[in-house]
Amino acid sequence: MKFKDFSPKQIVFGLWEVLKRFPLTSVVCLVGTILSIVMIHAEEPSKYLNYLLTFVLAAPLSVAWILFMEGVGWHKKNKWFWVSNCILIGFLVAYYFTLPNSYPELSNDIAYLRHFLLVLSSVLAVVFAPFVHQHDHQIIKQFWEYVRRLVFSTLITGLWTGGLIIGLSSALETIDLLFDLSINRDRFSELAILIFGLFSTIFFLNRLAKPNDHSDKEILYPKEVRLFSQFVLVPLVSIYFLILYIYTTKILLTGEWPQGRLAYIILGFSLVGIVTYFALYPLRKEVAWIKHSGTVLWVAMVPQGFMLLWSLWFRISEYGFTENRYFVLVYGLWLLGVSLYFLISKTKDLRLIPASLFVLVILTSIGPWGASSVAIQSQLQRFKNIMTQNQRFSNGQCLFSETSVSDKDFTEIREVLNFLQKRDSLKLVQNCLDIELDLVSLEKYERVGYLMTNGLKLTSSLKTSSQKNISIIRPNYDEKISAVIDGFQYYLEFDSQKEKIFEVEDKIISLKLNWQQPAIEIYVNNSWLGDVSLSEIIDKKNAGELNADVYPTVVAESDKFKVQAIVTYLYGHLATEAIDYTNCRALIFLTIK
């Protein structure tokens, strides 16, 4: 049933059909939507993030699970239906407990990457799950029709969702403007979440075909798909083909390899080529040139796959693996394998494309062979190699040397350490030291510099390439606030890299960080009121005269205002000969005279 007739009866019937077919998905989307709205108003939304991430994974995974059971023939009266659902719920609960305990304090790129890969694998499973156990000669055509309808339903759902969000938000904005209602901006976010979380889910699932919808029907090739494939995709692939091979010829003649550009060109060519092959697949037995063009396409893919791997190897051999290089390598190997399959196989089963990608995405997200594990170990080995070349590493331990490393090596070591820091893996380098360093108590931006200076004892001959960070140690300041807030009109929390605006009573107060002074500038109703200079704090910090147990305080007064600022955080780095101050946090107590 489709929502062609938007009568209340038809809408209720469609909603009931979705609830009956996808009960777990419906509950997940409802709870996830409510949770997202709660997070908008929560003082600490990060504490709900793990729940939301679990629901985001549960939505496509539960859909794929239902489609798989429908394809296998497990109905609600079958015991395996309920057993498999219990297994799915158990997996989701277990997954929740594998997520990091705190965000954003723990900046764990590995967890985010793994989550993305698992969600991607669940989406891929939706594509082929209904056809896993079906093997008759018509199944490939039925699969093609199912994917066509799946893509079409996704596009239609996206158009409806985008249209509703833009239209209703514009209507709400117009009402606010005309009637001066001062509608809270959170209402717009809530509206978007409700439409995306509930409407789009129900609309999409209602249009999602069942595995047996096409088993007894003649598969008709849509005219629109034929025209788009023949007059858009085929010419596009041909142009890509010519450009790519001319570019490859240029590389072979000149011997100058591009800096990573070739891999992305080949990725684009292969993606458009596979989509074109998929779109024209039903016509391969009816139109001779389409059958031959498919063979030519896969033949062209093979040398390009080798070129991709070759160009990638130059980067890996010099700079080691990163997650991006790892994925490009896996994709290149997959592209070669798929190309050879469609050249050799007589069946040419389209299900192999999403199914093989599903397996690869799962494998690359877990285990010591996964993307993050391989990248971390590769970068750690790169660090050891650079240190060994500078006689600073032997028998698994870092060694001290009074000679400075080259500017190039210094920069590369810092890049490696920054890479490991983002993945919470600096402990691997700490294990190579003969001294204990407490990095956990430091701010994240301080850890790499502290490790290089105090742990690795590294210096560079190029002064401007090193960083000089300015930071203020933060003690407990609750008592200090209560002591001073009574003597001022306004209490403002400034935490910004550029500007922060406060609407207080009938005034608009703006606080701006002036990097050149450095100072916090105060504006009232867009008129300059005065400055809070930070120079004295910085001078004391540089001279080592700053008390680490007490927040530094700045007091300023004029005939227009009186201000007291407690500076809790100030960060800068040495870009040239001067320090650029890029972020500041301060508690501002202000009285306007």
Buried (B, 14 or more C-beta within 10 A) or exposed (E): EEBEEEEEEBBEBBBEBBBEBBBBBBBBBBBBBBBBBEBEEEEEBEEBBBBBBBBBBBBBBBBBBBBBBBBBEBEEEEEEBEEBBEEBEEBBEEBBEEBBEEBEEEBBBBBBBBBBBBBBBBBBBBBBBBBBEBEEEEBBBBBBBBBBBBBBBBEBBEEBBEEBBEEBBEEBEEEBEEEEEEBEEEEBBBBBBBBBBBBBBBBBBBBBBBBEBBEEEEEEBEEEBBEBBBEEBBEBBEEBBEEBBEBBEEBEEEEEEBEBEBBEBBBEBBEBBBBBBBBBBBBBEEBEEBEEBBEEBBEBBBEBBBBBBBBBEBBBEEBBBBBEBBBBBBBBBBBBBBBBBBBEEEEBBBBBBBBBBBEBBBBBBBEEEBBBBBBBBBBBEBBBEBBEEBEBBEEEEBBEBEEBBBBEBBBBBBBBBBBBBBBBBBEBBBEBBEEEBEBEEBBEBBBBBBBBEEBBBBBBEEEEEBBEBBBBBEEEEEEBEEEBEEEBBBEBEBEBEEEBEBEBEEEEBBBBBBBEBBBBBBBBEEEEBBBBBBEEBBEEBEEEEBEEEEBBBBEBEEEEBBBBBBBBBBBBBBEEEEBEBBBBBBBBBBEBE
